[in-house]
Amino acid sequence: MTEKEQVQQIVEKYGKDLSKLSEEGTTAEYKAVLKFIADETNRKQRKLAGLEE
């Protein structure tokens, strides 16, 4: 299972509610989701800046 698929399962498990995830989810689930969000944000910023195609 890829990181994206894992994060999608976690997000669906908590109904796309970040506060519910932070209150009811495990630390590992919360960190996985936030890491994925940060990585995607950084990738998109690099693409916009022309550093990555």
PyMOL Python script that loads the backbone (N, CA, C, O; Angstrom):
from pymol import cmd

cmd.read_pdbstr("""\
ATOM      1  N   MET A   1       0.848  -1.173   0.000  1.00  0.00           N
ATOM      2  CA  MET A   1       0.000   0.000   0.000  1.00  0.00           C
ATOM      3  C   MET A   1       0.897   1.241   0.000  1.00  0.00           C
ATOM      4  O   MET A   1       1.852   1.328   0.771  1.00  0.00           O
ATOM      5  N   THR A   2       0.583   2.179  -0.857  1.00  0.00           N
ATOM      6  CA  THR A   2       1.375   3.401  -0.933  1.00  0.00           C
ATOM      7  C   THR A   2       0.987   4.345   0.195  1.00  0.00           C
ATOM      8  O   THR A   2      -0.029   4.163   0.866  1.00  0.00           O
ATOM      9  N   GLU A   3       1.819   5.348   0.383  1.00  0.00           N
ATOM     10  CA  GLU A   3       1.558   6.336   1.429  1.00  0.00           C
ATOM     11  C   GLU A   3       0.234   7.060   1.163  1.00  0.00           C
ATOM     12  O   GLU A   3      -0.531   7.331   2.088  1.00  0.00           O
ATOM     13  N   LYS A   4      -0.022   7.365  -0.097  1.00  0.00           N
ATOM     14  CA  LYS A   4      -1.254   8.070  -0.452  1.00  0.00           C
ATOM     15  C   LYS A   4      -2.481   7.226  -0.129  1.00  0.00           C
ATOM     16  O   LYS A   4      -3.466   7.743   0.401  1.00  0.00           O
ATOM     17  N   GLU A   5      -2.432   5.939  -0.440  1.00  0.00           N
ATOM     18  CA  GLU A   5      -3.563   5.057  -0.140  1.00  0.00           C
ATOM     19  C   GLU A   5      -3.772   4.933   1.361  1.00  0.00           C
ATOM     20  O   GLU A   5      -4.908   4.911   1.836  1.00  0.00           O
ATOM     21  N   GLN A   6      -2.680   4.852   2.106  1.00  0.00           N
ATOM     22  CA  GLN A   6      -2.770   4.750   3.555  1.00  0.00           C
ATOM     23  C   GLN A   6      -3.421   6.001   4.140  1.00  0.00           C
ATOM     24  O   GLN A   6      -4.288   5.908   5.009  1.00  0.00           O
ATOM     25  N   VAL A   7      -3.000   7.165   3.663  1.00  0.00           N
ATOM     26  CA  VAL A   7      -3.556   8.424   4.153  1.00  0.00           C
ATOM     27  C   VAL A   7      -5.032   8.535   3.778  1.00  0.00           C
ATOM     28  O   VAL A   7      -5.835   9.010   4.582  1.00  0.00           O
ATOM     29  N   GLN A   8      -5.400   8.108   2.580  1.00  0.00           N
ATOM     30  CA  GLN A   8      -6.800   8.148   2.171  1.00  0.00           C
ATOM     31  C   GLN A   8      -7.662   7.288   3.084  1.00  0.00           C
ATOM     32  O   GLN A   8      -8.777   7.681   3.427  1.00  0.00           O
ATOM     33  N   GLN A   9      -7.167   6.125   3.483  1.00  0.00           N
ATOM     34  CA  GLN A   9      -7.918   5.267   4.388  1.00  0.00           C
ATOM     35  C   GLN A   9      -8.089   5.924   5.750  1.00  0.00           C
ATOM     36  O   GLN A   9      -9.165   5.853   6.345  1.00  0.00           O
ATOM     37  N   ILE A  10      -7.044   6.557   6.242  1.00  0.00           N
ATOM     38  CA  ILE A  10      -7.124   7.245   7.535  1.00  0.00           C
ATOM     39  C   ILE A  10      -8.125   8.388   7.465  1.00  0.00           C
ATOM     40  O   ILE A  10      -8.944   8.560   8.368  1.00  0.00           O
ATOM     41  N   VAL A  11      -8.060   9.162   6.402  1.00  0.00           N
ATOM     42  CA  VAL A  11      -8.965  10.311   6.231  1.00  0.00           C
ATOM     43  C   VAL A  11     -10.422   9.843   6.167  1.00  0.00           C
ATOM     44  O   VAL A  11     -11.297  10.443   6.792  1.00  0.00           O
ATOM     45  N   GLU A  12     -10.675   8.789   5.423  1.00  0.00           N
ATOM     46  CA  GLU A  12     -12.033   8.265   5.325  1.00  0.00           C
ATOM     47  C   GLU A  12     -12.513   7.707   6.658  1.00  0.00           C
ATOM     48  O   GLU A  12     -13.694   7.814   6.989  1.00  0.00           O
ATOM     49  N   LYS A  13     -11.605   7.116   7.421  1.00  0.00           N
ATOM     50  CA  LYS A  13     -11.940   6.536   8.721  1.00  0.00           C
ATOM     51  C   LYS A  13     -12.482   7.600   9.675  1.00  0.00           C
ATOM     52  O   LYS A  13     -13.373   7.317  10.476  1.00  0.00           O
ATOM     53  N   TYR A  14     -11.952   8.812   9.595  1.00  0.00           N
ATOM     54  CA  TYR A  14     -12.362   9.892  10.491  1.00  0.00           C
ATOM     55  C   TYR A  14     -13.254  10.922   9.801  1.00  0.00           C
ATOM     56  O   TYR A  14     -13.413  12.036  10.301  1.00  0.00           O
ATOM     57  N   GLY A  15     -13.822  10.569   8.684  1.00  0.00           N
ATOM     58  CA  GLY A  15     -14.799  11.422   8.010  1.00  0.00           C
ATOM     59  C   GLY A  15     -14.269  12.759   7.547  1.00  0.00           C
ATOM     60  O   GLY A  15     -14.990  13.756   7.570  1.00  0.00           O
ATOM     61  N   LYS A  16     -13.006  12.794   7.122  1.00  0.00           N
ATOM     62  CA  LYS A  16     -12.375  14.016   6.602  1.00  0.00           C
ATOM     63  C   LYS A  16     -12.404  15.162   7.613  1.00  0.00           C
ATOM     64  O   LYS A  16     -12.460  16.331   7.233  1.00  0.00           O
ATOM     65  N   ASP A  17     -12.365  14.820   8.904  1.00  0.00           N
ATOM     66  CA  ASP A  17     -12.412  15.802   9.980  1.00  0.00           C
ATOM     67  C   ASP A  17     -11.088  15.787  10.732  1.00  0.00           C
ATOM     68  O   ASP A  17     -10.793  14.843  11.466  1.00  0.00           O
ATOM     69  N   LEU A  18     -10.296  16.831  10.546  1.00  0.00           N
ATOM     70  CA  LEU A  18      -8.971  16.882  11.154  1.00  0.00           C
ATOM     71  C   LEU A  18      -9.046  16.929  12.675  1.00  0.00           C
ATOM     72  O   LEU A  18      -8.214  16.323  13.351  1.00  0.00           O
ATOM     73  N   SER A  19     -10.026  17.635  13.220  1.00  0.00           N
ATOM     74  CA  SER A  19     -10.138  17.696  14.676  1.00  0.00           C
ATOM     75  C   SER A  19     -10.509  16.335  15.259  1.00  0.00           C
ATOM     76  O   SER A  19     -10.023  15.958  16.325  1.00  0.00           O
ATOM     77  N   LYS A  20     -11.368  15.603  14.561  1.00  0.00           N
ATOM     78  CA  LYS A  20     -11.732  14.255  15.015  1.00  0.00           C
ATOM     79  C   LYS A  20     -10.513  13.341  14.955  1.00  0.00           C
ATOM     80  O   LYS A  20     -10.300  12.525  15.852  1.00  0.00           O
ATOM     81  N   LEU A  21      -9.720  13.475  13.910  1.00  0.00           N
ATOM     82  CA  LEU A  21      -8.496  12.690  13.779  1.00  0.00           C
ATOM     83  C   LEU A  21      -7.541  13.005  14.916  1.00  0.00           C
ATOM     84  O   LEU A  21      -6.959  12.092  15.501  1.00  0.00           O
ATOM     85  N   SER A  22      -7.371  14.273  15.238  1.00  0.00           N
ATOM     86  CA  SER A  22      -6.417  14.640  16.289  1.00  0.00           C
ATOM     87  C   SER A  22      -6.891  14.179  17.665  1.00  0.00           C
ATOM     88  O   SER A  22      -6.066  13.881  18.529  1.00  0.00           O
ATOM     89  N   GLU A  23      -8.194  14.117  17.880  1.00  0.00           N
ATOM     90  CA  GLU A  23      -8.727  13.696  19.178  1.00  0.00           C
ATOM     91  C   GLU A  23      -8.818  12.178  19.302  1.00  0.00           C
ATOM     92  O   GLU A  23      -8.485  11.625  20.350  1.00  0.00           O
ATOM     93  N   GLU A  24      -9.262  11.502  18.251  1.00  0.00           N
ATOM     94  CA  GLU A  24      -9.550  10.077  18.334  1.00  0.00           C
ATOM     95  C   GLU A  24      -8.498   9.190  17.665  1.00  0.00           C
ATOM     96  O   GLU A  24      -8.414   7.999  17.963  1.00  0.00           O
ATOM     97  N   GLY A  25      -7.723   9.743  16.793  1.00  0.00           N
ATOM     98  CA  GLY A  25      -6.737   8.953  16.061  1.00  0.00           C
ATOM     99  C   GLY A  25      -5.478   8.713  16.863  1.00  0.00           C
ATOM    100  O   GLY A  25      -5.231   9.355  17.883  1.00  0.00           O
ATOM    101  N   THR A  26      -4.696   7.780  16.379  1.00  0.00           N
ATOM    102  CA  THR A  26      -3.410   7.520  17.018  1.00  0.00           C
ATOM    103  C   THR A  26      -2.402   8.574  16.585  1.00  0.00           C
ATOM    104  O   THR A  26      -2.599   9.288  15.602  1.00  0.00           O
ATOM    105  N   THR A  27      -1.340   8.650  17.333  1.00  0.00           N
ATOM    106  CA  THR A  27      -0.275   9.595  16.997  1.00  0.00           C
ATOM    107  C   THR A  27       0.318   9.279  15.637  1.00  0.00           C
ATOM    108  O   THR A  27       0.633  10.184  14.865  1.00  0.00           O
ATOM    109  N   ALA A  28       0.470   8.000  15.343  1.00  0.00           N
ATOM    110  CA  ALA A  28       1.042   7.585  14.056  1.00  0.00           C
ATOM    111  C   ALA A  28       0.134   7.997  12.901  1.00  0.00           C
ATOM    112  O   ALA A  28       0.623   8.453  11.868  1.00  0.00           O
ATOM    113  N   GLU A  29      -1.180   7.844  13.059  1.00  0.00           N
ATOM    114  CA  GLU A  29      -2.118   8.241  12.003  1.00  0.00           C
ATOM    115  C   GLU A  29      -2.059   9.740  11.779  1.00  0.00           C
ATOM    116  O   GLU A  29      -2.017  10.204  10.640  1.00  0.00           O
ATOM    117  N   TYR A  30      -2.057  10.496  12.868  1.00  0.00           N
ATOM    118  CA  TYR A  30      -2.023  11.961  12.782  1.00  0.00           C
ATOM    119  C   TYR A  30      -0.743  12.433  12.095  1.00  0.00           C
ATOM    120  O   TYR A  30      -0.783  13.293  11.215  1.00  0.00           O
ATOM    121  N   LYS A  31       0.389  11.865  12.502  1.00  0.00           N
ATOM    122  CA  LYS A  31       1.667  12.247  11.894  1.00  0.00           C
ATOM    123  C   LYS A  31       1.712  11.872  10.421  1.00  0.00           C
ATOM    124  O   LYS A  31       2.243  12.631   9.610  1.00  0.00           O
ATOM    125  N   ALA A  32       1.165  10.718  10.060  1.00  0.00           N
ATOM    126  CA  ALA A  32       1.174  10.280   8.664  1.00  0.00           C
ATOM    127  C   ALA A  32       0.392  11.248   7.786  1.00  0.00           C
ATOM    128  O   ALA A  32       0.837  11.597   6.693  1.00  0.00           O
ATOM    129  N   VAL A  33      -0.769  11.679   8.263  1.00  0.00           N
ATOM    130  CA  VAL A  33      -1.605  12.601   7.489  1.00  0.00           C
ATOM    131  C   VAL A  33      -0.912  13.954   7.353  1.00  0.00           C
ATOM    132  O   VAL A  33      -0.845  14.507   6.255  1.00  0.00           O
ATOM    133  N   LEU A  34      -0.398  14.487   8.453  1.00  0.00           N
ATOM    134  CA  LEU A  34       0.262  15.793   8.385  1.00  0.00           C
ATOM    135  C   LEU A  34       1.530  15.747   7.531  1.00  0.00           C
ATOM    136  O   LEU A  34       1.824  16.702   6.813  1.00  0.00           O
ATOM    137  N   LYS A  35       2.283  14.648   7.602  1.00  0.00           N
ATOM    138  CA  LYS A  35       3.478  14.512   6.767  1.00  0.00           C
ATOM    139  C   LYS A  35       3.099  14.478   5.293  1.00  0.00           C
ATOM    140  O   LYS A  35       3.763  15.099   4.463  1.00  0.00           O
ATOM    141  N   PHE A  36       2.038  13.756   4.968  1.00  0.00           N
ATOM    142  CA  PHE A  36       1.600  13.685   3.577  1.00  0.00           C
ATOM    143  C   PHE A  36       1.177  15.066   3.080  1.00  0.00           C
ATOM    144  O   PHE A  36       1.529  15.457   1.967  1.00  0.00           O
ATOM    145  N   ILE A  37       0.431  15.802   3.891  1.00  0.00           N
ATOM    146  CA  ILE A  37      -0.012  17.147   3.516  1.00  0.00           C
ATOM    147  C   ILE A  37       1.204  18.055   3.290  1.00  0.00           C
ATOM    148  O   ILE A  37       1.254  18.790   2.303  1.00  0.00           O
ATOM    149  N   ALA A  38       2.169  18.004   4.189  1.00  0.00           N
ATOM    150  CA  ALA A  38       3.371  18.839   4.059  1.00  0.00           C
ATOM    151  C   ALA A  38       4.171  18.473   2.819  1.00  0.00           C
ATOM    152  O   ALA A  38       4.633  19.355   2.096  1.00  0.00           O
ATOM    153  N   ASP A  39       4.336  17.190   2.569  1.00  0.00           N
ATOM    154  CA  ASP A  39       5.079  16.749   1.387  1.00  0.00           C
ATOM    155  C   ASP A  39       4.404  17.193   0.089  1.00  0.00           C
ATOM    156  O   ASP A  39       5.076  17.640  -0.840  1.00  0.00           O
ATOM    157  N   GLU A  40       3.091  17.070   0.025  1.00  0.00           N
ATOM    158  CA  GLU A  40       2.358  17.485  -1.169  1.00  0.00           C
ATOM    159  C   GLU A  40       2.439  18.998  -1.363  1.00  0.00           C
ATOM    160  O   GLU A  40       2.592  19.475  -2.487  1.00  0.00           O
ATOM    161  N   THR A  41       2.338  19.745  -0.275  1.00  0.00           N
ATOM    162  CA  THR A  41       2.443  21.205  -0.351  1.00  0.00           C
ATOM    163  C   THR A  41       3.812  21.614  -0.863  1.00  0.00           C
ATOM    164  O   THR A  41       3.924  22.479  -1.733  1.00  0.00           O
ATOM    165  N   ASN A  42       4.849  20.995  -0.326  1.00  0.00           N
ATOM    166  CA  ASN A  42       6.214  21.302  -0.773  1.00  0.00           C
ATOM    167  C   ASN A  42       6.416  20.942  -2.238  1.00  0.00           C
ATOM    168  O   ASN A  42       7.050  21.693  -2.980  1.00  0.00           O
ATOM    169  N   ARG A  43       5.881  19.797  -2.661  1.00  0.00           N
ATOM    170  CA  ARG A  43       6.013  19.372  -4.057  1.00  0.00           C
ATOM    171  C   ARG A  43       5.344  20.378  -4.982  1.00  0.00           C
ATOM    172  O   ARG A  43       5.906  20.738  -6.016  1.00  0.00           O
ATOM    173  N   LYS A  44       4.148  20.834  -4.618  1.00  0.00           N
ATOM    174  CA  LYS A  44       3.421  21.789  -5.459  1.00  0.00           C
ATOM    175  C   LYS A  44       4.135  23.137  -5.508  1.00  0.00           C
ATOM    176  O   LYS A  44       4.171  23.779  -6.558  1.00  0.00           O
ATOM    177  N   GLN A  45       4.702  23.570  -4.385  1.00  0.00           N
ATOM    178  CA  GLN A  45       5.449  24.822  -4.373  1.00  0.00           C
ATOM    179  C   GLN A  45       6.699  24.744  -5.243  1.00  0.00           C
ATOM    180  O   GLN A  45       7.013  25.691  -5.965  1.00  0.00           O
ATOM    181  N   ARG A  46       7.413  23.620  -5.179  1.00  0.00           N
ATOM    182  CA  ARG A  46       8.592  23.447  -6.032  1.00  0.00           C
ATOM    183  C   ARG A  46       8.198  23.459  -7.510  1.00  0.00           C
ATOM    184  O   ARG A  46       8.914  24.012  -8.346  1.00  0.00           O
ATOM    185  N   LYS A  47       7.074  22.855  -7.820  1.00  0.00           N
ATOM    186  CA  LYS A  47       6.615  22.831  -9.204  1.00  0.00           C
ATOM    187  C   LYS A  47       6.274  24.248  -9.689  1.00  0.00           C
ATOM    188  O   LYS A  47       6.630  24.627 -10.805  1.00  0.00           O
ATOM    189  N   LEU A  48       5.587  25.022  -8.849  1.00  0.00           N
ATOM    190  CA  LEU A  48       5.233  26.397  -9.217  1.00  0.00           C
ATOM    191  C   LEU A  48       6.481  27.270  -9.374  1.00  0.00           C
ATOM    192  O   LEU A  48       6.509  28.164 -10.219  1.00  0.00           O
ATOM    193  N   ALA A  49       7.501  27.016  -8.571  1.00  0.00           N
ATOM    194  CA  ALA A  49       8.732  27.797  -8.642  1.00  0.00           C
ATOM    195  C   ALA A  49       9.629  27.362  -9.790  1.00  0.00           C
ATOM    196  O   ALA A  49      10.646  28.002 -10.059  1.00  0.00           O
ATOM    197  N   GLY A  50       9.265  26.288 -10.464  1.00  0.00           N
ATOM    198  CA  GLY A  50      10.040  25.817 -11.591  1.00  0.00           C
ATOM    199  C   GLY A  50      11.234  24.959 -11.209  1.00  0.00           C
ATOM    200  O   GLY A  50      12.114  24.713 -12.034  1.00  0.00           O
ATOM    201  N   LEU A  51      11.269  24.503  -9.967  1.00  0.00           N
ATOM    202  CA  LEU A  51      12.369  23.676  -9.505  1.00  0.00           C
ATOM    203  C   LEU A  51      12.157  22.202  -9.783  1.00  0.00           C
ATOM    204  O   LEU A  51      13.084  21.397  -9.693  1.00  0.00           O
ATOM    205  N   GLU A  52      10.935  21.863 -10.119  1.00  0.00           N
ATOM    206  CA  GLU A  52      10.586  20.461 -10.375  1.00  0.00           C
ATOM    207  C   GLU A  52       9.523  20.417 -11.481  1.00  0.00           C
ATOM    208  O   GLU A  52       8.633  21.265 -11.545  1.00  0.00           O
ATOM    209  N   GLU A  53       9.642  19.429 -12.325  1.00  0.00           N
ATOM    210  CA  GLU A  53       8.661  19.322 -13.410  1.00  0.00           C
ATOM    211  C   GLU A  53       7.621  18.313 -13.094  1.00  0.00           C
ATOM    212  O   GLU A  53       6.713  18.091 -13.895  1.00  0.00           O
TER     213      GLU A  53
END
""", "prot")
cmd.dss("prot")
cmd.show_as("cartoon", "prot")
cmd.util.cbc("prot")
cmd.orient("prot")
